[in-house]
Amino acid sequence: MTHHPDHEDAVSQARLREVDSPSSPVERFGVDEPLVLDAGRTLAPWQIAYETYGELNADRSNAILVCHALTGDQYAASTHPITGKPGWWSLMVGPGRPVDTDRFFVICANVLGGCAGTTGPASRDPEGGRYGLKLPVVTIADMVRAQAMLIDRLGIDTLFAVVGGSMGGMQVLEWAASYPERVFAAVPIAAGARHSSQNIAFHEVGRQAIMADPNWRGGRYLEEGLIPKKGLSVARMAAHITYVSEEALHSKFGRALQDRDQITFGFDADFQIESYLRHQGSTFVDRFDANSYLYVTRAMDYFDLAIDHRGVLANAFRRSPTRFCVISFTSDWLFPTKESRNVVHALNAAGANVSFVEIETDRGHDSFLLNEPELFRVTRGFLTGAAHVRGIEPPAADPDAE
């Protein structure tokens, strides 16, 4: 769906429809199928929204779970129902793509705490109204537990692979640690086994921006027909800076002025970079829920895989049968290569099967979402090799193809 800025009410109504009854398939779990949370609470009833691409083979051995990043959703390779834009990973997932839907059955689910159809703070509370801050705080492990229940519901015992970048990469590592017997191959990209102090700090700036917006109303804004747009927009602007490198920002914008020949000696968007960030912030509020931003950033902050394994990361992967391909980017300062190396060292110490690639690029953390040929080559090569070991045949050649 495309929309005009004047149609804000229609957009917010569309977003709430996607929260309750998404355009994608959804699995609903009743009061007899509670989701047990790390916070010591249970969630029931609850639901999880997902998309699938490709076909599940006869022995159900070719399923790949794609895990999305902070503000992503289940629409990895399909048109977003609100923005009308292509899927966030359509460069990577599709027929003949590195995650080849001619060969694999790809599943992508909206995370717990999200706002695209999986239970989150904007969802209806069974006790009335919408959850808001009444929803228990969720963790990366909770998100993975919900995904595992979805995979069970789909009748799949073992995933051929779990793949994801950033927060998606955290989920990949959690899957491999929590369900090693259910994950044949794992591809964590631009991620780490815990959130750094600096990353927690950036998230806190975003959360405080949202909570300082007078329309936030203690998280009850939906009940009052409001949206804390200014706070959420500022949160997005601050976060977006961390996704790109200084070099990329400079090459794209430098100090170029926006639609003017000289500075105005005022506080309009004199520079192109200012105009760009304002645009990023204003479009974000159309598709994302402010409380979801609080919950999902908190889940990332709490992530520390070693904590549950006596403080030793290698223990999380001891005797793991999973084969790993860990990928980082040279210009990523949000999850720098040393974070990936820590994971690789832990996997080596645990005796796991692991390969590691650091990809040279000046585009920063968001490189995993962009047209990076080396990322495509590495991912395709690893999945193809693992599929051969697993006995998943490539698609038959089309005799009519030229």
Contacts in CASP RR format, 6 or more apart in sequence:
PFRMAT RR
TARGET T0000
AUTHOR 0000-0000-0000
METHOD contacts of the structure
MODEL  1
MTHHPDHEDAVSQARLREVDSPSSPVERFGVDEPLVLDAGRTLAPWQIAY
ETYGELNADRSNAILVCHALTGDQYAASTHPITGKPGWWSLMVGPGRPVD
TDRFFVICANVLGGCAGTTGPASRDPEGGRYGLKLPVVTIADMVRAQAML
IDRLGIDTLFAVVGGSMGGMQVLEWAASYPERVFAAVPIAAGARHSSQNI
AFHEVGRQAIMADPNWRGGRYLEEGLIPKKGLSVARMAAHITYVSEEALH
SKFGRALQDRDQITFGFDADFQIESYLRHQGSTFVDRFDANSYLYVTRAM
DYFDLAIDHRGVLANAFRRSPTRFCVISFTSDWLFPTKESRNVVHALNAA
GANVSFVEIETDRGHDSFLLNEPELFRVTRGFLTGAAHVRGIEPPAADPD
AE
1 14 0 8 1.000
1 81 0 8 1.000
1 82 0 8 1.000
1 83 0 8 1.000
1 84 0 8 1.000
2 83 0 8 1.000
2 84 0 8 1.000
3 10 0 8 1.000
3 11 0 8 1.000
3 14 0 8 1.000
3 82 0 8 1.000
3 286 0 8 1.000
5 282 0 8 1.000
11 82 0 8 1.000
11 286 0 8 1.000
12 227 0 8 1.000
14 81 0 8 1.000
14 82 0 8 1.000
15 82 0 8 1.000
15 115 0 8 1.000
15 286 0 8 1.000
15 287 0 8 1.000
15 289 0 8 1.000
16 122 0 8 1.000
16 222 0 8 1.000
18 81 0 8 1.000
18 82 0 8 1.000
18 115 0 8 1.000
18 116 0 8 1.000
18 117 0 8 1.000
19 115 0 8 1.000
19 116 0 8 1.000
19 117 0 8 1.000
19 120 0 8 1.000
19 122 0 8 1.000
19 123 0 8 1.000
19 289 0 8 1.000
20 117 0 8 1.000
20 123 0 8 1.000
20 124 0 8 1.000
21 117 0 8 1.000
22 49 0 8 1.000
22 74 0 8 1.000
22 81 0 8 1.000
22 110 0 8 1.000
22 116 0 8 1.000
22 117 0 8 1.000
23 81 0 8 1.000
24 49 0 8 1.000
24 50 0 8 1.000
24 51 0 8 1.000
24 74 0 8 1.000
24 75 0 8 1.000
24 78 0 8 1.000
24 110 0 8 1.000
24 116 0 8 1.000
24 117 0 8 1.000
25 49 0 8 1.000
25 50 0 8 1.000
25 51 0 8 1.000
25 52 0 8 1.000
26 47 0 8 1.000
26 48 0 8 1.000
26 49 0 8 1.000
26 50 0 8 1.000
26 117 0 8 1.000
27 47 0 8 1.000
27 48 0 8 1.000
27 50 0 8 1.000
27 150 0 8 1.000
27 153 0 8 1.000
28 45 0 8 1.000
28 46 0 8 1.000
28 47 0 8 1.000
29 35 0 8 1.000
29 44 0 8 1.000
29 45 0 8 1.000
29 46 0 8 1.000
29 47 0 8 1.000
29 48 0 8 1.000
29 149 0 8 1.000
30 44 0 8 1.000
30 45 0 8 1.000
30 46 0 8 1.000
31 44 0 8 1.000
31 45 0 8 1.000
32 44 0 8 1.000
33 44 0 8 1.000
33 45 0 8 1.000
33 149 0 8 1.000
34 42 0 8 1.000
34 43 0 8 1.000
34 44 0 8 1.000
34 46 0 8 1.000
35 42 0 8 1.000
35 43 0 8 1.000
35 44 0 8 1.000
35 46 0 8 1.000
35 112 0 8 1.000
35 142 0 8 1.000
35 145 0 8 1.000
35 146 0 8 1.000
35 149 0 8 1.000
36 42 0 8 1.000
36 145 0 8 1.000
37 43 0 8 1.000
37 136 0 8 1.000
37 138 0 8 1.000
37 139 0 8 1.000
37 142 0 8 1.000
38 138 0 8 1.000
38 139 0 8 1.000
38 141 0 8 1.000
38 142 0 8 1.000
39 136 0 8 1.000
39 137 0 8 1.000
39 138 0 8 1.000
39 139 0 8 1.000
40 136 0 8 1.000
41 136 0 8 1.000
43 119 0 8 1.000
43 135 0 8 1.000
43 136 0 8 1.000
45 126 0 8 1.000
46 112 0 8 1.000
46 119 0 8 1.000
46 146 0 8 1.000
47 117 0 8 1.000
47 118 0 8 1.000
47 119 0 8 1.000
47 123 0 8 1.000
48 109 0 8 1.000
48 110 0 8 1.000
48 112 0 8 1.000
48 117 0 8 1.000
48 118 0 8 1.000
48 119 0 8 1.000
48 146 0 8 1.000
48 147 0 8 1.000
48 149 0 8 1.000
48 150 0 8 1.000
49 74 0 8 1.000
49 109 0 8 1.000
49 110 0 8 1.000
49 116 0 8 1.000
49 117 0 8 1.000
49 118 0 8 1.000
50 74 0 8 1.000
50 107 0 8 1.000
50 108 0 8 1.000
50 109 0 8 1.000
50 110 0 8 1.000
50 150 0 8 1.000
51 74 0 8 1.000
51 75 0 8 1.000
51 76 0 8 1.000
51 77 0 8 1.000
51 78 0 8 1.000
51 107 0 8 1.000
51 108 0 8 1.000
52 105 0 8 1.000
52 106 0 8 1.000
52 107 0 8 1.000
52 108 0 8 1.000
53 76 0 8 1.000
53 77 0 8 1.000
53 78 0 8 1.000
53 93 0 8 1.000
53 94 0 8 1.000
53 101 0 8 1.000
53 105 0 8 1.000
53 106 0 8 1.000
53 108 0 8 1.000
54 101 0 8 1.000
54 102 0 8 1.000
54 104 0 8 1.000
54 105 0 8 1.000
54 106 0 8 1.000
55 105 0 8 1.000
56 62 0 8 1.000
56 63 0 8 1.000
56 105 0 8 1.000
56 156 0 8 1.000
57 105 0 8 1.000
57 392 0 8 1.000
60 155 0 8 1.000
60 156 0 8 1.000
60 157 0 8 1.000
60 158 0 8 1.000
61 158 0 8 1.000
61 160 0 8 1.000
61 390 0 8 1.000
61 391 0 8 1.000
61 392 0 8 1.000
62 103 0 8 1.000
62 104 0 8 1.000
62 105 0 8 1.000
62 160 0 8 1.000
62 387 0 8 1.000
62 392 0 8 1.000
63 104 0 8 1.000
63 105 0 8 1.000
63 106 0 8 1.000
63 107 0 8 1.000
63 151 0 8 1.000
63 154 0 8 1.000
63 156 0 8 1.000
63 158 0 8 1.000
63 159 0 8 1.000
63 160 0 8 1.000
64 99 0 8 1.000
64 104 0 8 1.000
64 105 0 8 1.000
64 106 0 8 1.000
64 107 0 8 1.000
64 159 0 8 1.000
64 160 0 8 1.000
64 161 0 8 1.000
64 162 0 8 1.000
64 163 0 8 1.000
64 383 0 8 1.000
65 106 0 8 1.000
65 107 0 8 1.000
65 108 0 8 1.000
65 109 0 8 1.000
65 147 0 8 1.000
65 151 0 8 1.000
65 159 0 8 1.000
65 161 0 8 1.000
65 162 0 8 1.000
65 163 0 8 1.000
65 175 0 8 1.000
66 76 0 8 1.000
66 89 0 8 1.000
66 93 0 8 1.000
66 99 0 8 1.000
66 106 0 8 1.000
66 107 0 8 1.000
66 108 0 8 1.000
66 163 0 8 1.000
66 164 0 8 1.000
67 108 0 8 1.000
67 111 0 8 1.000
67 147 0 8 1.000
67 162 0 8 1.000
67 163 0 8 1.000
67 164 0 8 1.000
67 165 0 8 1.000
67 167 0 8 1.000
67 168 0 8 1.000
67 169 0 8 1.000
67 171 0 8 1.000
67 172 0 8 1.000
67 175 0 8 1.000
68 74 0 8 1.000
68 76 0 8 1.000
68 88 0 8 1.000
68 108 0 8 1.000
68 110 0 8 1.000
68 111 0 8 1.000
68 164 0 8 1.000
68 167 0 8 1.000
68 168 0 8 1.000
69 164 0 8 1.000
69 165 0 8 1.000
69 166 0 8 1.000
69 167 0 8 1.000
69 168 0 8 1.000
69 369 0 8 1.000
70 166 0 8 1.000
70 167 0 8 1.000
70 239 0 8 1.000
70 296 0 8 1.000
70 297 0 8 1.000
70 300 0 8 1.000
71 236 0 8 1.000
71 284 0 8 1.000
71 288 0 8 1.000
71 293 0 8 1.000
71 296 0 8 1.000
72 88 0 8 1.000
72 110 0 8 1.000
72 116 0 8 1.000
73 80 0 8 1.000
73 88 0 8 1.000
73 110 0 8 1.000
73 114 0 8 1.000
73 116 0 8 1.000
74 108 0 8 1.000
74 109 0 8 1.000
74 110 0 8 1.000
74 116 0 8 1.000
75 81 0 8 1.000
75 87 0 8 1.000
75 88 0 8 1.000
75 108 0 8 1.000
75 116 0 8 1.000
76 87 0 8 1.000
76 88 0 8 1.000
76 89 0 8 1.000
76 90 0 8 1.000
76 93 0 8 1.000
76 106 0 8 1.000
76 108 0 8 1.000
77 86 0 8 1.000
77 87 0 8 1.000
77 89 0 8 1.000
77 90 0 8 1.000
77 93 0 8 1.000
77 94 0 8 1.000
77 97 0 8 1.000
77 101 0 8 1.000
77 106 0 8 1.000
77 108 0 8 1.000
78 87 0 8 1.000
79 85 0 8 1.000
79 86 0 8 1.000
79 87 0 8 1.000
80 86 0 8 1.000
80 87 0 8 1.000
80 88 0 8 1.000
80 287 0 8 1.000
82 286 0 8 1.000
82 287 0 8 1.000
83 283 0 8 1.000
83 286 0 8 1.000
83 287 0 8 1.000
88 369 0 8 1.000
89 99 0 8 1.000
89 108 0 8 1.000
89 369 0 8 1.000
90 97 0 8 1.000
91 97 0 8 1.000
91 369 0 8 1.000
91 370 0 8 1.000
91 371 0 8 1.000
91 376 0 8 1.000
92 98 0 8 1.000
92 99 0 8 1.000
92 375 0 8 1.000
92 376 0 8 1.000
92 379 0 8 1.000
93 99 0 8 1.000
93 101 0 8 1.000
93 106 0 8 1.000
93 108 0 8 1.000
94 100 0 8 1.000
94 101 0 8 1.000
94 102 0 8 1.000
94 106 0 8 1.000
95 101 0 8 1.000
95 102 0 8 1.000
96 102 0 8 1.000
97 376 0 8 1.000
98 375 0 8 1.000
98 376 0 8 1.000
98 377 0 8 1.000
98 379 0 8 1.000
98 380 0 8 1.000
98 381 0 8 1.000
98 383 0 8 1.000
99 106 0 8 1.000
99 163 0 8 1.000
99 379 0 8 1.000
99 383 0 8 1.000
100 380 0 8 1.000
100 383 0 8 1.000
100 395 0 8 1.000
102 395 0 8 1.000
103 387 0 8 1.000
103 392 0 8 1.000
103 393 0 8 1.000
103 394 0 8 1.000
103 395 0 8 1.000
104 160 0 8 1.000
104 161 0 8 1.000
104 383 0 8 1.000
104 387 0 8 1.000
104 392 0 8 1.000
107 150 0 8 1.000
107 151 0 8 1.000
107 154 0 8 1.000
109 118 0 8 1.000
109 146 0 8 1.000
109 147 0 8 1.000
109 150 0 8 1.000
110 116 0 8 1.000
110 117 0 8 1.000
110 118 0 8 1.000
111 118 0 8 1.000
111 143 0 8 1.000
111 146 0 8 1.000
111 167 0 8 1.000
111 171 0 8 1.000
111 296 0 8 1.000
111 299 0 8 1.000
112 118 0 8 1.000
112 119 0 8 1.000
112 120 0 8 1.000
112 138 0 8 1.000
112 142 0 8 1.000
112 143 0 8 1.000
112 146 0 8 1.000
113 119 0 8 1.000
113 120 0 8 1.000
113 121 0 8 1.000
113 135 0 8 1.000
113 138 0 8 1.000
113 143 0 8 1.000
113 292 0 8 1.000
113 295 0 8 1.000
113 296 0 8 1.000
113 299 0 8 1.000
114 120 0 8 1.000
114 121 0 8 1.000
114 122 0 8 1.000
114 289 0 8 1.000
114 292 0 8 1.000
114 295 0 8 1.000
114 296 0 8 1.000
115 121 0 8 1.000
115 122 0 8 1.000
115 288 0 8 1.000
115 289 0 8 1.000
115 292 0 8 1.000
117 123 0 8 1.000
118 146 0 8 1.000
119 131 0 8 1.000
119 135 0 8 1.000
120 131 0 8 1.000
120 135 0 8 1.000
120 291 0 8 1.000
120 292 0 8 1.000
120 295 0 8 1.000
121 130 0 8 1.000
121 131 0 8 1.000
121 132 0 8 1.000
121 133 0 8 1.000
121 135 0 8 1.000
121 219 0 8 1.000
121 289 0 8 1.000
121 291 0 8 1.000
121 292 0 8 1.000
121 294 0 8 1.000
121 295 0 8 1.000
122 130 0 8 1.000
122 131 0 8 1.000
122 132 0 8 1.000
122 222 0 8 1.000
122 289 0 8 1.000
122 291 0 8 1.000
122 292 0 8 1.000
123 130 0 8 1.000
123 131 0 8 1.000
123 135 0 8 1.000
124 130 0 8 1.000
124 131 0 8 1.000
125 131 0 8 1.000
125 132 0 8 1.000
125 134 0 8 1.000
125 135 0 8 1.000
129 223 0 8 1.000
130 222 0 8 1.000
130 223 0 8 1.000
132 219 0 8 1.000
132 220 0 8 1.000
132 222 0 8 1.000
132 291 0 8 1.000
133 218 0 8 1.000
133 219 0 8 1.000
133 291 0 8 1.000
135 291 0 8 1.000
135 295 0 8 1.000
137 295 0 8 1.000
137 298 0 8 1.000
137 299 0 8 1.000
137 302 0 8 1.000
138 295 0 8 1.000
138 298 0 8 1.000
138 299 0 8 1.000
139 299 0 8 1.000
139 302 0 8 1.000
139 303 0 8 1.000
140 167 0 8 1.000
140 170 0 8 1.000
140 171 0 8 1.000
140 174 0 8 1.000
140 299 0 8 1.000
140 300 0 8 1.000
140 302 0 8 1.000
140 303 0 8 1.000
141 174 0 8 1.000
141 178 0 8 1.000
142 299 0 8 1.000
143 171 0 8 1.000
143 174 0 8 1.000
143 299 0 8 1.000
144 171 0 8 1.000
144 174 0 8 1.000
144 175 0 8 1.000
144 178 0 8 1.000
144 179 0 8 1.000
145 178 0 8 1.000
147 171 0 8 1.000
147 175 0 8 1.000
148 175 0 8 1.000
148 178 0 8 1.000
148 179 0 8 1.000
148 182 0 8 1.000
151 159 0 8 1.000
151 182 0 8 1.000
157 182 0 8 1.000
158 181 0 8 1.000
158 182 0 8 1.000
158 183 0 8 1.000
158 184 0 8 1.000
159 175 0 8 1.000
159 182 0 8 1.000
159 183 0 8 1.000
159 184 0 8 1.000
160 184 0 8 1.000
160 185 0 8 1.000
160 386 0 8 1.000
160 387 0 8 1.000
160 390 0 8 1.000
160 392 0 8 1.000
161 183 0 8 1.000
161 184 0 8 1.000
161 185 0 8 1.000
161 186 0 8 1.000
161 187 0 8 1.000
161 383 0 8 1.000
161 386 0 8 1.000
162 171 0 8 1.000
162 172 0 8 1.000
162 175 0 8 1.000
162 176 0 8 1.000
162 183 0 8 1.000
162 185 0 8 1.000
162 186 0 8 1.000
162 187 0 8 1.000
163 172 0 8 1.000
163 186 0 8 1.000
163 187 0 8 1.000
163 189 0 8 1.000
163 379 0 8 1.000
164 171 0 8 1.000
164 172 0 8 1.000
164 187 0 8 1.000
164 188 0 8 1.000
164 189 0 8 1.000
164 191 0 8 1.000
164 368 0 8 1.000
165 172 0 8 1.000
165 188 0 8 1.000
165 189 0 8 1.000
165 190 0 8 1.000
165 191 0 8 1.000
165 368 0 8 1.000
166 189 0 8 1.000
166 190 0 8 1.000
166 191 0 8 1.000
166 334 0 8 1.000
166 335 0 8 1.000
166 365 0 8 1.000
166 368 0 8 1.000
167 191 0 8 1.000
167 296 0 8 1.000
167 299 0 8 1.000
167 300 0 8 1.000
168 188 0 8 1.000
168 191 0 8 1.000
169 188 0 8 1.000
169 189 0 8 1.000
169 190 0 8 1.000
169 191 0 8 1.000
169 192 0 8 1.000
170 188 0 8 1.000
170 191 0 8 1.000
170 192 0 8 1.000
170 300 0 8 1.000
170 303 0 8 1.000
172 186 0 8 1.000
172 187 0 8 1.000
172 188 0 8 1.000
172 191 0 8 1.000
173 186 0 8 1.000
173 188 0 8 1.000
173 191 0 8 1.000
173 192 0 8 1.000
173 193 0 8 1.000
173 305 0 8 1.000
173 316 0 8 1.000
173 343 0 8 1.000
174 303 0 8 1.000
174 305 0 8 1.000
175 182 0 8 1.000
175 183 0 8 1.000
175 186 0 8 1.000
176 183 0 8 1.000
176 186 0 8 1.000
176 317 0 8 1.000
176 320 0 8 1.000
176 322 0 8 1.000
176 324 0 8 1.000
177 305 0 8 1.000
177 309 0 8 1.000
177 316 0 8 1.000
177 317 0 8 1.000
177 320 0 8 1.000
180 317 0 8 1.000
180 319 0 8 1.000
180 320 0 8 1.000
180 321 0 8 1.000
180 322 0 8 1.000
181 321 0 8 1.000
183 322 0 8 1.000
184 321 0 8 1.000
184 322 0 8 1.000
184 323 0 8 1.000
184 386 0 8 1.000
184 390 0 8 1.000
185 322 0 8 1.000
185 323 0 8 1.000
185 324 0 8 1.000
185 325 0 8 1.000
185 382 0 8 1.000
185 383 0 8 1.000
185 386 0 8 1.000
185 390 0 8 1.000
186 322 0 8 1.000
186 323 0 8 1.000
186 324 0 8 1.000
186 325 0 8 1.000
187 324 0 8 1.000
187 325 0 8 1.000
187 326 0 8 1.000
187 327 0 8 1.000
187 379 0 8 1.000
187 382 0 8 1.000
187 383 0 8 1.000
188 324 0 8 1.000
188 326 0 8 1.000
188 327 0 8 1.000
188 340 0 8 1.000
188 343 0 8 1.000
189 327 0 8 1.000
189 328 0 8 1.000
189 368 0 8 1.000
189 375 0 8 1.000
190 327 0 8 1.000
190 328 0 8 1.000
190 329 0 8 1.000
190 332 0 8 1.000
190 334 0 8 1.000
190 335 0 8 1.000
190 340 0 8 1.000
190 365 0 8 1.000
190 367 0 8 1.000
190 368 0 8 1.000
191 335 0 8 1.000
191 339 0 8 1.000
191 340 0 8 1.000
191 343 0 8 1.000
192 335 0 8 1.000
192 339 0 8 1.000
192 340 0 8 1.000
192 342 0 8 1.000
192 343 0 8 1.000
193 303 0 8 1.000
193 304 0 8 1.000
193 305 0 8 1.000
193 306 0 8 1.000
193 313 0 8 1.000
193 316 0 8 1.000
193 339 0 8 1.000
193 342 0 8 1.000
193 343 0 8 1.000
193 346 0 8 1.000
194 303 0 8 1.000
194 304 0 8 1.000
194 305 0 8 1.000
194 306 0 8 1.000
195 203 0 8 1.000
195 300 0 8 1.000
195 301 0 8 1.000
195 302 0 8 1.000
195 303 0 8 1.000
195 304 0 8 1.000
196 339 0 8 1.000
199 242 0 8 1.000
199 300 0 8 1.000
199 301 0 8 1.000
199 334 0 8 1.000
199 335 0 8 1.000
200 301 0 8 1.000
202 238 0 8 1.000
202 239 0 8 1.000
202 242 0 8 1.000
203 239 0 8 1.000
203 297 0 8 1.000
203 298 0 8 1.000
203 300 0 8 1.000
203 301 0 8 1.000
205 235 0 8 1.000
205 238 0 8 1.000
206 231 0 8 1.000
206 234 0 8 1.000
206 235 0 8 1.000
206 238 0 8 1.000
206 239 0 8 1.000
206 293 0 8 1.000
206 297 0 8 1.000
207 235 0 8 1.000
207 293 0 8 1.000
207 294 0 8 1.000
207 297 0 8 1.000
207 298 0 8 1.000
209 231 0 8 1.000
209 232 0 8 1.000
209 234 0 8 1.000
209 235 0 8 1.000
209 238 0 8 1.000
210 216 0 8 1.000
210 228 0 8 1.000
210 231 0 8 1.000
210 232 0 8 1.000
210 235 0 8 1.000
210 290 0 8 1.000
210 293 0 8 1.000
210 294 0 8 1.000
211 218 0 8 1.000
211 294 0 8 1.000
212 231 0 8 1.000
213 228 0 8 1.000
213 229 0 8 1.000
213 230 0 8 1.000
213 231 0 8 1.000
213 232 0 8 1.000
213 290 0 8 1.000
214 228 0 8 1.000
215 221 0 8 1.000
215 226 0 8 1.000
215 227 0 8 1.000
215 228 0 8 1.000
215 229 0 8 1.000
215 230 0 8 1.000
216 228 0 8 1.000
216 231 0 8 1.000
216 290 0 8 1.000
217 223 0 8 1.000
217 224 0 8 1.000
217 226 0 8 1.000
217 228 0 8 1.000
219 290 0 8 1.000
219 291 0 8 1.000
221 227 0 8 1.000
221 228 0 8 1.000
221 290 0 8 1.000
227 285 0 8 1.000
227 290 0 8 1.000
228 290 0 8 1.000
229 282 0 8 1.000
229 285 0 8 1.000
231 290 0 8 1.000
232 281 0 8 1.000
232 284 0 8 1.000
232 285 0 8 1.000
232 288 0 8 1.000
232 290 0 8 1.000
232 293 0 8 1.000
233 278 0 8 1.000
233 281 0 8 1.000
233 282 0 8 1.000
233 284 0 8 1.000
233 285 0 8 1.000
234 281 0 8 1.000
235 290 0 8 1.000
235 293 0 8 1.000
236 280 0 8 1.000
236 281 0 8 1.000
236 284 0 8 1.000
236 285 0 8 1.000
236 288 0 8 1.000
237 277 0 8 1.000
237 278 0 8 1.000
237 280 0 8 1.000
237 281 0 8 1.000
240 277 0 8 1.000
240 280 0 8 1.000
240 281 0 8 1.000
241 249 0 8 1.000
241 277 0 8 1.000
242 333 0 8 1.000
242 334 0 8 1.000
242 365 0 8 1.000
243 334 0 8 1.000
243 364 0 8 1.000
243 365 0 8 1.000
243 366 0 8 1.000
244 363 0 8 1.000
244 364 0 8 1.000
244 365 0 8 1.000
244 366 0 8 1.000
245 331 0 8 1.000
245 332 0 8 1.000
245 333 0 8 1.000
245 362 0 8 1.000
245 363 0 8 1.000
245 364 0 8 1.000
245 365 0 8 1.000
247 331 0 8 1.000
247 362 0 8 1.000
248 331 0 8 1.000
248 362 0 8 1.000
248 363 0 8 1.000
248 364 0 8 1.000
249 273 0 8 1.000
251 362 0 8 1.000
253 271 0 8 1.000
253 272 0 8 1.000
253 273 0 8 1.000
253 276 0 8 1.000
254 272 0 8 1.000
254 273 0 8 1.000
255 271 0 8 1.000
256 271 0 8 1.000
256 272 0 8 1.000
257 263 0 8 1.000
257 270 0 8 1.000
257 271 0 8 1.000
257 272 0 8 1.000
258 269 0 8 1.000
258 270 0 8 1.000
258 271 0 8 1.000
258 272 0 8 1.000
258 274 0 8 1.000
258 275 0 8 1.000
259 275 0 8 1.000
260 270 0 8 1.000
263 270 0 8 1.000
264 270 0 8 1.000
269 275 0 8 1.000
269 278 0 8 1.000
305 313 0 8 1.000
305 316 0 8 1.000
306 312 0 8 1.000
306 313 0 8 1.000
306 315 0 8 1.000
306 316 0 8 1.000
308 316 0 8 1.000
309 315 0 8 1.000
309 316 0 8 1.000
313 342 0 8 1.000
313 343 0 8 1.000
313 346 0 8 1.000
314 345 0 8 1.000
314 346 0 8 1.000
314 347 0 8 1.000
314 349 0 8 1.000
314 350 0 8 1.000
315 350 0 8 1.000
316 346 0 8 1.000
316 350 0 8 1.000
317 346 0 8 1.000
317 347 0 8 1.000
317 350 0 8 1.000
317 351 0 8 1.000
317 352 0 8 1.000
318 350 0 8 1.000
319 350 0 8 1.000
319 351 0 8 1.000
320 347 0 8 1.000
320 350 0 8 1.000
320 351 0 8 1.000
320 352 0 8 1.000
322 352 0 8 1.000
322 353 0 8 1.000
323 352 0 8 1.000
323 353 0 8 1.000
323 354 0 8 1.000
323 386 0 8 1.000
323 389 0 8 1.000
324 347 0 8 1.000
324 352 0 8 1.000
324 353 0 8 1.000
324 354 0 8 1.000
324 355 0 8 1.000
325 354 0 8 1.000
325 355 0 8 1.000
325 356 0 8 1.000
325 357 0 8 1.000
325 378 0 8 1.000
325 379 0 8 1.000
325 382 0 8 1.000
326 340 0 8 1.000
326 343 0 8 1.000
326 344 0 8 1.000
326 347 0 8 1.000
326 354 0 8 1.000
326 355 0 8 1.000
326 356 0 8 1.000
326 357 0 8 1.000
327 340 0 8 1.000
327 356 0 8 1.000
327 357 0 8 1.000
327 358 0 8 1.000
327 359 0 8 1.000
327 368 0 8 1.000
327 375 0 8 1.000
327 378 0 8 1.000
327 379 0 8 1.000
328 335 0 8 1.000
328 336 0 8 1.000
328 337 0 8 1.000
328 339 0 8 1.000
328 340 0 8 1.000
328 341 0 8 1.000
328 356 0 8 1.000
328 357 0 8 1.000
328 358 0 8 1.000
328 359 0 8 1.000
329 337 0 8 1.000
329 358 0 8 1.000
329 359 0 8 1.000
329 361 0 8 1.000
329 363 0 8 1.000
329 364 0 8 1.000
329 365 0 8 1.000
329 367 0 8 1.000
329 368 0 8 1.000
329 372 0 8 1.000
330 337 0 8 1.000
330 358 0 8 1.000
330 359 0 8 1.000
330 360 0 8 1.000
330 361 0 8 1.000
330 362 0 8 1.000
331 361 0 8 1.000
331 362 0 8 1.000
331 363 0 8 1.000
331 364 0 8 1.000
331 367 0 8 1.000
332 364 0 8 1.000
332 365 0 8 1.000
332 367 0 8 1.000
333 364 0 8 1.000
333 365 0 8 1.000
334 364 0 8 1.000
334 365 0 8 1.000
335 365 0 8 1.000
337 358 0 8 1.000
340 356 0 8 1.000
340 358 0 8 1.000
341 356 0 8 1.000
344 354 0 8 1.000
344 356 0 8 1.000
347 354 0 8 1.000
348 354 0 8 1.000
355 382 0 8 1.000
357 374 0 8 1.000
357 378 0 8 1.000
359 367 0 8 1.000
359 372 0 8 1.000
359 374 0 8 1.000
359 375 0 8 1.000
359 378 0 8 1.000
360 374 0 8 1.000
361 367 0 8 1.000
361 372 0 8 1.000
361 374 0 8 1.000
363 370 0 8 1.000
363 372 0 8 1.000
367 375 0 8 1.000
368 375 0 8 1.000
384 394 0 8 1.000
387 394 0 8 1.000
END
